[in-house]
Amino acid sequence: MPKTIILYRSPHHGNTKKLLDAIVQADPDVVLAKAGEDDFDIAQFDTVGIASGVYAGKPHRSV
């Protein structure tokens, strides 16, 4: 089974994290990593996703 990691940042209202929690609930094999805080080896994953709120038309700077 492919391994998936989603690199995310959700500092304000937490809406991005709520969405990601629903994804993990549907597929517990998905790993979440908080951008700029969590350590992970990207080479261990087949699929890498990025999730962030949008701030002035751009994702969070840590993503």
mmCIF file of the N, C-alpha and C atoms, coordinates in Angstrom:
data_MODEL
# 
_entry.id   MODEL 
# 
loop_
_atom_site.group_PDB 
_atom_site.id 
_atom_site.type_symbol 
_atom_site.label_atom_id 
_atom_site.label_alt_id 
_atom_site.label_comp_id 
_atom_site.label_asym_id 
_atom_site.label_entity_id 
_atom_site.label_seq_id 
_atom_site.pdbx_PDB_ins_code 
_atom_site.Cartn_x 
_atom_site.Cartn_y 
_atom_site.Cartn_z 
_atom_site.occupancy 
_atom_site.B_iso_or_equiv 
_atom_site.pdbx_formal_charge 
_atom_site.auth_seq_id 
_atom_site.auth_comp_id 
_atom_site.auth_asym_id 
_atom_site.auth_atom_id 
_atom_site.pdbx_PDB_model_num 
ATOM 1   N N  . MET A 1 1  ? 0.845   -1.184 0.000  1.00 0.00 ? 1  MET A N  1 
ATOM 2   C CA . MET A 1 1  ? 0.000   0.000  0.000  1.00 0.00 ? 1  MET A CA 1 
ATOM 3   C C  . MET A 1 1  ? 0.892   1.249  0.000  1.00 0.00 ? 1  MET A C  1 
ATOM 4   N N  . PRO A 1 2  ? 0.596   2.211  -0.881 1.00 0.00 ? 2  PRO A N  1 
ATOM 5   C CA . PRO A 1 2  ? 1.397   3.440  -0.930 1.00 0.00 ? 2  PRO A CA 1 
ATOM 6   C C  . PRO A 1 2  ? 1.308   4.209  0.393  1.00 0.00 ? 2  PRO A C  1 
ATOM 7   N N  . LYS A 1 3  ? 2.418   4.787  0.768  1.00 0.00 ? 3  LYS A N  1 
ATOM 8   C CA . LYS A 1 3  ? 2.449   5.605  1.977  1.00 0.00 ? 3  LYS A CA 1 
ATOM 9   C C  . LYS A 1 3  ? 2.319   7.072  1.585  1.00 0.00 ? 3  LYS A C  1 
ATOM 10  N N  . THR A 1 4  ? 1.450   7.785  2.294  1.00 0.00 ? 4  THR A N  1 
ATOM 11  C CA . THR A 1 4  ? 1.177   9.190  1.985  1.00 0.00 ? 4  THR A CA 1 
ATOM 12  C C  . THR A 1 4  ? 1.468   10.054 3.202  1.00 0.00 ? 4  THR A C  1 
ATOM 13  N N  . ILE A 1 5  ? 2.098   11.191 2.966  1.00 0.00 ? 5  ILE A N  1 
ATOM 14  C CA . ILE A 1 5  ? 2.303   12.197 4.003  1.00 0.00 ? 5  ILE A CA 1 
ATOM 15  C C  . ILE A 1 5  ? 1.734   13.517 3.486  1.00 0.00 ? 5  ILE A C  1 
ATOM 16  N N  . ILE A 1 6  ? 1.109   14.249 4.383  1.00 0.00 ? 6  ILE A N  1 
ATOM 17  C CA . ILE A 1 6  ? 0.616   15.585 4.032  1.00 0.00 ? 6  ILE A CA 1 
ATOM 18  C C  . ILE A 1 6  ? 1.307   16.586 4.950  1.00 0.00 ? 6  ILE A C  1 
ATOM 19  N N  . LEU A 1 7  ? 2.072   17.467 4.338  1.00 0.00 ? 7  LEU A N  1 
ATOM 20  C CA . LEU A 1 7  ? 2.757   18.546 5.038  1.00 0.00 ? 7  LEU A CA 1 
ATOM 21  C C  . LEU A 1 7  ? 1.765   19.698 5.131  1.00 0.00 ? 7  LEU A C  1 
ATOM 22  N N  . TYR A 1 8  ? 1.481   20.169 6.344  1.00 0.00 ? 8  TYR A N  1 
ATOM 23  C CA . TYR A 1 8  ? 0.426   21.173 6.488  1.00 0.00 ? 8  TYR A CA 1 
ATOM 24  C C  . TYR A 1 8  ? 0.805   22.273 7.476  1.00 0.00 ? 8  TYR A C  1 
ATOM 25  N N  . ARG A 1 9  ? 0.031   23.329 7.408  1.00 0.00 ? 9  ARG A N  1 
ATOM 26  C CA . ARG A 1 9  ? 0.112   24.412 8.391  1.00 0.00 ? 9  ARG A CA 1 
ATOM 27  C C  . ARG A 1 9  ? -1.288  24.989 8.535  1.00 0.00 ? 9  ARG A C  1 
ATOM 28  N N  . SER A 1 10 ? -1.744  25.115 9.776  1.00 0.00 ? 10 SER A N  1 
ATOM 29  C CA . SER A 1 10 ? -3.103  25.578 10.052 1.00 0.00 ? 10 SER A CA 1 
ATOM 30  C C  . SER A 1 10 ? -3.110  26.415 11.331 1.00 0.00 ? 10 SER A C  1 
ATOM 31  N N  . PRO A 1 11 ? -2.435  27.579 11.322 1.00 0.00 ? 11 PRO A N  1 
ATOM 32  C CA . PRO A 1 11 ? -2.229  28.315 12.565 1.00 0.00 ? 11 PRO A CA 1 
ATOM 33  C C  . PRO A 1 11 ? -3.397  29.179 13.056 1.00 0.00 ? 11 PRO A C  1 
ATOM 34  N N  . HIS A 1 12 ? -4.288  29.573 12.200 1.00 0.00 ? 12 HIS A N  1 
ATOM 35  C CA . HIS A 1 12 ? -5.294  30.558 12.622 1.00 0.00 ? 12 HIS A CA 1 
ATOM 36  C C  . HIS A 1 12 ? -6.559  29.907 13.168 1.00 0.00 ? 12 HIS A C  1 
ATOM 37  N N  . HIS A 1 13 ? -7.474  29.557 12.333 1.00 0.00 ? 13 HIS A N  1 
ATOM 38  C CA . HIS A 1 13 ? -8.749  28.997 12.787 1.00 0.00 ? 13 HIS A CA 1 
ATOM 39  C C  . HIS A 1 13 ? -8.728  27.478 12.857 1.00 0.00 ? 13 HIS A C  1 
ATOM 40  N N  . GLY A 1 14 ? -7.708  26.845 12.311 1.00 0.00 ? 14 GLY A N  1 
ATOM 41  C CA . GLY A 1 14 ? -7.596  25.390 12.351 1.00 0.00 ? 14 GLY A CA 1 
ATOM 42  C C  . GLY A 1 14 ? -8.452  24.673 11.331 1.00 0.00 ? 14 GLY A C  1 
ATOM 43  N N  . ASN A 1 15 ? -8.975  25.396 10.347 1.00 0.00 ? 15 ASN A N  1 
ATOM 44  C CA . ASN A 1 15 ? -9.846  24.758 9.362  1.00 0.00 ? 15 ASN A CA 1 
ATOM 45  C C  . ASN A 1 15 ? -9.118  23.742 8.498  1.00 0.00 ? 15 ASN A C  1 
ATOM 46  N N  . THR A 1 16 ? -7.888  24.026 8.122  1.00 0.00 ? 16 THR A N  1 
ATOM 47  C CA . THR A 1 16 ? -7.110  23.077 7.331  1.00 0.00 ? 16 THR A CA 1 
ATOM 48  C C  . THR A 1 16 ? -6.896  21.798 8.128  1.00 0.00 ? 16 THR A C  1 
ATOM 49  N N  . LYS A 1 17 ? -6.582  21.917 9.393  1.00 0.00 ? 17 LYS A N  1 
ATOM 50  C CA . LYS A 1 17 ? -6.366  20.740 10.249 1.00 0.00 ? 17 LYS A CA 1 
ATOM 51  C C  . LYS A 1 17 ? -7.647  19.931 10.395 1.00 0.00 ? 17 LYS A C  1 
ATOM 52  N N  . LYS A 1 18 ? -8.789  20.588 10.495 1.00 0.00 ? 18 LYS A N  1 
ATOM 53  C CA . LYS A 1 18 ? -10.069 19.866 10.590 1.00 0.00 ? 18 LYS A CA 1 
ATOM 54  C C  . LYS A 1 18 ? -10.296 19.022 9.339  1.00 0.00 ? 18 LYS A C  1 
ATOM 55  N N  . LEU A 1 19 ? -10.004 19.578 8.185  1.00 0.00 ? 19 LEU A N  1 
ATOM 56  C CA . LEU A 1 19 ? -10.144 18.845 6.937  1.00 0.00 ? 19 LEU A CA 1 
ATOM 57  C C  . LEU A 1 19 ? -9.191  17.647 6.902  1.00 0.00 ? 19 LEU A C  1 
ATOM 58  N N  . LEU A 1 20 ? -7.959  17.867 7.309  1.00 0.00 ? 20 LEU A N  1 
ATOM 59  C CA . LEU A 1 20 ? -6.974  16.788 7.314  1.00 0.00 ? 20 LEU A CA 1 
ATOM 60  C C  . LEU A 1 20 ? -7.335  15.700 8.312  1.00 0.00 ? 20 LEU A C  1 
ATOM 61  N N  . ASP A 1 21 ? -7.887  16.061 9.455  1.00 0.00 ? 21 ASP A N  1 
ATOM 62  C CA . ASP A 1 21 ? -8.331  15.062 10.437 1.00 0.00 ? 21 ASP A CA 1 
ATOM 63  C C  . ASP A 1 21 ? -9.405  14.161 9.829  1.00 0.00 ? 21 ASP A C  1 
ATOM 64  N N  . ALA A 1 22 ? -10.292 14.732 9.021  1.00 0.00 ? 22 ALA A N  1 
ATOM 65  C CA . ALA A 1 22 ? -11.325 13.936 8.349  1.00 0.00 ? 22 ALA A CA 1 
ATOM 66  C C  . ALA A 1 22 ? -10.689 12.980 7.341  1.00 0.00 ? 22 ALA A C  1 
ATOM 67  N N  . ILE A 1 23 ? -9.654  13.430 6.640  1.00 0.00 ? 23 ILE A N  1 
ATOM 68  C CA . ILE A 1 23 ? -8.958  12.566 5.688  1.00 0.00 ? 23 ILE A CA 1 
ATOM 69  C C  . ILE A 1 23 ? -8.294  11.406 6.421  1.00 0.00 ? 23 ILE A C  1 
ATOM 70  N N  . VAL A 1 24 ? -7.651  11.687 7.540  1.00 0.00 ? 24 VAL A N  1 
ATOM 71  C CA . VAL A 1 24 ? -6.980  10.640 8.322  1.00 0.00 ? 24 VAL A CA 1 
ATOM 72  C C  . VAL A 1 24 ? -8.008  9.668  8.903  1.00 0.00 ? 24 VAL A C  1 
ATOM 73  N N  . GLN A 1 25 ? -9.156  10.174 9.287  1.00 0.00 ? 25 GLN A N  1 
ATOM 74  C CA . GLN A 1 25 ? -10.202 9.296  9.808  1.00 0.00 ? 25 GLN A CA 1 
ATOM 75  C C  . GLN A 1 25 ? -10.660 8.316  8.716  1.00 0.00 ? 25 GLN A C  1 
ATOM 76  N N  . ALA A 1 26 ? -10.745 8.792  7.487  1.00 0.00 ? 26 ALA A N  1 
ATOM 77  C CA . ALA A 1 26 ? -11.144 7.938  6.365  1.00 0.00 ? 26 ALA A CA 1 
ATOM 78  C C  . ALA A 1 26 ? -10.018 6.996  5.942  1.00 0.00 ? 26 ALA A C  1 
ATOM 79  N N  . ASP A 1 27 ? -8.774  7.431  6.091  1.00 0.00 ? 27 ASP A N  1 
ATOM 80  C CA . ASP A 1 27 ? -7.623  6.620  5.711  1.00 0.00 ? 27 ASP A CA 1 
ATOM 81  C C  . ASP A 1 27 ? -6.527  6.779  6.765  1.00 0.00 ? 27 ASP A C  1 
ATOM 82  N N  . PRO A 1 28 ? -6.532  5.931  7.796  1.00 0.00 ? 28 PRO A N  1 
ATOM 83  C CA . PRO A 1 28 ? -5.571  6.056  8.900  1.00 0.00 ? 28 PRO A CA 1 
ATOM 84  C C  . PRO A 1 28 ? -4.105  5.895  8.507  1.00 0.00 ? 28 PRO A C  1 
ATOM 85  N N  . ASP A 1 29 ? -3.844  5.422  7.280  1.00 0.00 ? 29 ASP A N  1 
ATOM 86  C CA . ASP A 1 29 ? -2.455  5.265  6.843  1.00 0.00 ? 29 ASP A CA 1 
ATOM 87  C C  . ASP A 1 29 ? -1.820  6.579  6.402  1.00 0.00 ? 29 ASP A C  1 
ATOM 88  N N  . VAL A 1 30 ? -2.620  7.631  6.264  1.00 0.00 ? 30 VAL A N  1 
ATOM 89  C CA . VAL A 1 30 ? -2.099  8.947  5.890  1.00 0.00 ? 30 VAL A CA 1 
ATOM 90  C C  . VAL A 1 30 ? -1.409  9.555  7.114  1.00 0.00 ? 30 VAL A C  1 
ATOM 91  N N  . VAL A 1 31 ? -0.206  10.075 6.913  1.00 0.00 ? 31 VAL A N  1 
ATOM 92  C CA . VAL A 1 31 ? 0.573   10.698 7.977  1.00 0.00 ? 31 VAL A CA 1 
ATOM 93  C C  . VAL A 1 31 ? 0.510   12.212 7.802  1.00 0.00 ? 31 VAL A C  1 
ATOM 94  N N  . LEU A 1 32 ? 0.278   12.937 8.905  1.00 0.00 ? 32 LEU A N  1 
ATOM 95  C CA . LEU A 1 32 ? 0.292   14.397 8.873  1.00 0.00 ? 32 LEU A CA 1 
ATOM 96  C C  . LEU A 1 32 ? 1.584   14.896 9.501  1.00 0.00 ? 32 LEU A C  1 
ATOM 97  N N  . ALA A 1 33 ? 2.173   15.927 8.904  1.00 0.00 ? 33 ALA A N  1 
ATOM 98  C CA . ALA A 1 33 ? 3.394   16.529 9.441  1.00 0.00 ? 33 ALA A CA 1 
ATOM 99  C C  . ALA A 1 33 ? 3.220   18.041 9.425  1.00 0.00 ? 33 ALA A C  1 
ATOM 100 N N  . LYS A 1 34 ? 3.366   18.661 10.577 1.00 0.00 ? 34 LYS A N  1 
ATOM 101 C CA . LYS A 1 34 ? 3.235   20.113 10.665 1.00 0.00 ? 34 LYS A CA 1 
ATOM 102 C C  . LYS A 1 34 ? 4.491   20.766 10.098 1.00 0.00 ? 34 LYS A C  1 
ATOM 103 N N  . ALA A 1 35 ? 4.305   21.592 9.074  1.00 0.00 ? 35 ALA A N  1 
ATOM 104 C CA . ALA A 1 35 ? 5.420   22.251 8.393  1.00 0.00 ? 35 ALA A CA 1 
ATOM 105 C C  . ALA A 1 35 ? 6.240   23.076 9.374  1.00 0.00 ? 35 ALA A C  1 
ATOM 106 N N  . GLY A 1 36 ? 7.535   22.920 9.322  1.00 0.00 ? 36 GLY A N  1 
ATOM 107 C CA . GLY A 1 36 ? 8.438   23.691 10.151 1.00 0.00 ? 36 GLY A CA 1 
ATOM 108 C C  . GLY A 1 36 ? 8.583   23.173 11.570 1.00 0.00 ? 36 GLY A C  1 
ATOM 109 N N  . GLU A 1 37 ? 7.845   22.115 11.946 1.00 0.00 ? 37 GLU A N  1 
ATOM 110 C CA . GLU A 1 37 ? 7.916   21.616 13.318 1.00 0.00 ? 37 GLU A CA 1 
ATOM 111 C C  . GLU A 1 37 ? 8.200   20.123 13.405 1.00 0.00 ? 37 GLU A C  1 
ATOM 112 N N  . ASP A 1 38 ? 7.552   19.316 12.574 1.00 0.00 ? 38 ASP A N  1 
ATOM 113 C CA . ASP A 1 38 ? 7.697   17.866 12.656 1.00 0.00 ? 38 ASP A CA 1 
ATOM 114 C C  . ASP A 1 38 ? 8.864   17.395 11.792 1.00 0.00 ? 38 ASP A C  1 
ATOM 115 N N  . ASP A 1 39 ? 9.570   16.382 12.298 1.00 0.00 ? 39 ASP A N  1 
ATOM 116 C CA . ASP A 1 39 ? 10.657  15.768 11.540 1.00 0.00 ? 39 ASP A CA 1 
ATOM 117 C C  . ASP A 1 39 ? 10.118  14.550 10.800 1.00 0.00 ? 39 ASP A C  1 
ATOM 118 N N  . PHE A 1 40 ? 10.519  14.380 9.571  1.00 0.00 ? 40 PHE A N  1 
ATOM 119 C CA . PHE A 1 40 ? 10.113  13.222 8.790  1.00 0.00 ? 40 PHE A CA 1 
ATOM 120 C C  . PHE A 1 40 ? 11.113  13.016 7.674  1.00 0.00 ? 40 PHE A C  1 
ATOM 121 N N  . ASP A 1 41 ? 11.168  11.789 7.173  1.00 0.00 ? 41 ASP A N  1 
ATOM 122 C CA . ASP A 1 41 ? 12.032  11.441 6.048  1.00 0.00 ? 41 ASP A CA 1 
ATOM 123 C C  . ASP A 1 41 ? 11.148  11.286 4.821  1.00 0.00 ? 41 ASP A C  1 
ATOM 124 N N  . ILE A 1 42 ? 11.170  12.267 3.957  1.00 0.00 ? 42 ILE A N  1 
ATOM 125 C CA . ILE A 1 42 ? 10.274  12.285 2.792  1.00 0.00 ? 42 ILE A CA 1 
ATOM 126 C C  . ILE A 1 42 ? 10.509  11.082 1.879  1.00 0.00 ? 42 ILE A C  1 
ATOM 127 N N  . ALA A 1 43 ? 11.695  10.500 1.923  1.00 0.00 ? 43 ALA A N  1 
ATOM 128 C CA . ALA A 1 43 ? 12.010  9.354  1.076  1.00 0.00 ? 43 ALA A CA 1 
ATOM 129 C C  . ALA A 1 43 ? 11.197  8.113  1.451  1.00 0.00 ? 43 ALA A C  1 
ATOM 130 N N  . GLN A 1 44 ? 10.601  8.094  2.632  1.00 0.00 ? 44 GLN A N  1 
ATOM 131 C CA . GLN A 1 44 ? 9.795   6.957  3.080  1.00 0.00 ? 44 GLN A CA 1 
ATOM 132 C C  . GLN A 1 44 ? 8.398   6.946  2.469  1.00 0.00 ? 44 GLN A C  1 
ATOM 133 N N  . PHE A 1 45 ? 8.016   7.992  1.747  1.00 0.00 ? 45 PHE A N  1 
ATOM 134 C CA . PHE A 1 45 ? 6.641   8.133  1.278  1.00 0.00 ? 45 PHE A CA 1 
ATOM 135 C C  . PHE A 1 45 ? 6.575   8.110  -0.246 1.00 0.00 ? 45 PHE A C  1 
ATOM 136 N N  . ASP A 1 46 ? 5.487   7.504  -0.739 1.00 0.00 ? 46 ASP A N  1 
ATOM 137 C CA . ASP A 1 46 ? 5.242   7.444  -2.175 1.00 0.00 ? 46 ASP A CA 1 
ATOM 138 C C  . ASP A 1 46 ? 4.539   8.701  -2.675 1.00 0.00 ? 46 ASP A C  1 
ATOM 139 N N  . THR A 1 47 ? 3.717   9.282  -1.805 1.00 0.00 ? 47 THR A N  1 
ATOM 140 C CA . THR A 1 47 ? 2.923   10.455 -2.170 1.00 0.00 ? 47 THR A CA 1 
ATOM 141 C C  . THR A 1 47 ? 3.101   11.533 -1.115 1.00 0.00 ? 47 THR A C  1 
ATOM 142 N N  . VAL A 1 48 ? 3.327   12.763 -1.555 1.00 0.00 ? 48 VAL A N  1 
ATOM 143 C CA . VAL A 1 48 ? 3.480   13.900 -0.649 1.00 0.00 ? 48 VAL A CA 1 
ATOM 144 C C  . VAL A 1 48 ? 2.443   14.952 -1.024 1.00 0.00 ? 48 VAL A C  1 
ATOM 145 N N  . GLY A 1 49 ? 1.646   15.363 -0.033 1.00 0.00 ? 49 GLY A N  1 
ATOM 146 C CA . GLY A 1 49 ? 0.668   16.419 -0.251 1.00 0.00 ? 49 GLY A CA 1 
ATOM 147 C C  . GLY A 1 49 ? 1.032   17.646 0.556  1.00 0.00 ? 49 GLY A C  1 
ATOM 148 N N  . ILE A 1 50 ? 0.505   18.778 0.159  1.00 0.00 ? 50 ILE A N  1 
ATOM 149 C CA . ILE A 1 50 ? 0.734   20.038 0.870  1.00 0.00 ? 50 ILE A CA 1 
ATOM 150 C C  . ILE A 1 50 ? -0.622  20.669 1.123  1.00 0.00 ? 50 ILE A C  1 
ATOM 151 N N  . ALA A 1 51 ? -0.848  21.111 2.366  1.00 0.00 ? 51 ALA A N  1 
ATOM 152 C CA . ALA A 1 51 ? -2.120  21.743 2.718  1.00 0.00 ? 51 ALA A CA 1 
ATOM 153 C C  . ALA A 1 51 ? -1.846  22.975 3.571  1.00 0.00 ? 51 ALA A C  1 
ATOM 154 N N  . SER A 1 52 ? -2.524  24.057 3.241  1.00 0.00 ? 52 SER A N  1 
ATOM 155 C CA . SER A 1 52 ? -2.343  25.302 3.979  1.00 0.00 ? 52 SER A CA 1 
ATOM 156 C C  . SER A 1 52 ? -3.527  26.208 3.728  1.00 0.00 ? 52 SER A C  1 
ATOM 157 N N  . GLY A 1 53 ? -3.781  27.069 4.676  1.00 0.00 ? 53 GLY A N  1 
ATOM 158 C CA . GLY A 1 53 ? -4.699  28.153 4.419  1.00 0.00 ? 53 GLY A CA 1 
ATOM 159 C C  . GLY A 1 53 ? -4.047  29.099 3.416  1.00 0.00 ? 53 GLY A C  1 
ATOM 160 N N  . VAL A 1 54 ? -4.816  30.035 2.915  1.00 0.00 ? 54 VAL A N  1 
ATOM 161 C CA . VAL A 1 54 ? -4.294  30.987 1.933  1.00 0.00 ? 54 VAL A CA 1 
ATOM 162 C C  . VAL A 1 54 ? -4.242  32.364 2.591  1.00 0.00 ? 54 VAL A C  1 
ATOM 163 N N  . TYR A 1 55 ? -3.085  32.989 2.509  1.00 0.00 ? 55 TYR A N  1 
ATOM 164 C CA . TYR A 1 55 ? -2.850  34.288 3.134  1.00 0.00 ? 55 TYR A CA 1 
ATOM 165 C C  . TYR A 1 55 ? -2.375  35.243 2.060  1.00 0.00 ? 55 TYR A C  1 
ATOM 166 N N  . ALA A 1 56 ? -3.191  36.225 1.717  1.00 0.00 ? 56 ALA A N  1 
ATOM 167 C CA . ALA A 1 56 ? -2.881  37.193 0.659  1.00 0.00 ? 56 ALA A CA 1 
ATOM 168 C C  . ALA A 1 56 ? -2.512  36.481 -0.640 1.00 0.00 ? 56 ALA A C  1 
ATOM 169 N N  . GLY A 1 57 ? -3.254  35.394 -0.933 1.00 0.00 ? 57 GLY A N  1 
ATOM 170 C CA . GLY A 1 57 ? -3.058  34.673 -2.178 1.00 0.00 ? 57 GLY A CA 1 
ATOM 171 C C  . GLY A 1 57 ? -1.925  33.666 -2.178 1.00 0.00 ? 57 GLY A C  1 
ATOM 172 N N  . LYS A 1 58 ? -1.306  33.432 -1.019 1.00 0.00 ? 58 LYS A N  1 
ATOM 173 C CA . LYS A 1 58 ? -0.176  32.507 -0.933 1.00 0.00 ? 58 LYS A CA 1 
ATOM 174 C C  . LYS A 1 58 ? -0.370  31.554 0.232  1.00 0.00 ? 58 LYS A C  1 
ATOM 175 N N  . PRO A 1 59 ? 0.235   30.345 0.152  1.00 0.00 ? 59 PRO A N  1 
ATOM 176 C CA . PRO A 1 59 ? 0.172   29.442 1.305  1.00 0.00 ? 59 PRO A CA 1 
ATOM 177 C C  . PRO A 1 59 ? 1.016   29.989 2.451  1.00 0.00 ? 59 PRO A C  1 
ATOM 178 N N  . HIS A 1 60 ? 0.832   29.426 3.639  1.00 0.00 ? 60 HIS A N  1 
ATOM 179 C CA . HIS A 1 60 ? 1.618   29.824 4.799  1.00 0.00 ? 60 HIS A CA 1 
ATOM 180 C C  . HIS A 1 60 ? 3.108   29.711 4.462  1.00 0.00 ? 60 HIS A C  1 
ATOM 181 N N  . ARG A 1 61 ? 3.918   30.635 4.910  1.00 0.00 ? 61 ARG A N  1 
ATOM 182 C CA . ARG A 1 61 ? 5.327   30.693 4.528  1.00 0.00 ? 61 ARG A CA 1 
ATOM 183 C C  . ARG A 1 61 ? 6.123   29.445 4.942  1.00 0.00 ? 61 ARG A C  1 
ATOM 184 N N  . SER A 1 62 ? 5.695   28.719 5.979  1.00 0.00 ? 62 SER A N  1 
ATOM 185 C CA . SER A 1 62 ? 6.423   27.524 6.399  1.00 0.00 ? 62 SER A CA 1 
ATOM 186 C C  . SER A 1 62 ? 6.196   26.354 5.454  1.00 0.00 ? 62 SER A C  1 
ATOM 187 N N  . VAL A 1 63 ? 5.132   26.432 4.660  1.00 0.00 ? 63 VAL A N  1 
ATOM 188 C CA . VAL A 1 63 ? 4.854   25.357 3.697  1.00 0.00 ? 63 VAL A CA 1 
ATOM 189 C C  . VAL A 1 63 ? 5.627   25.643 2.434  1.00 0.00 ? 63 VAL A C  1 
# 
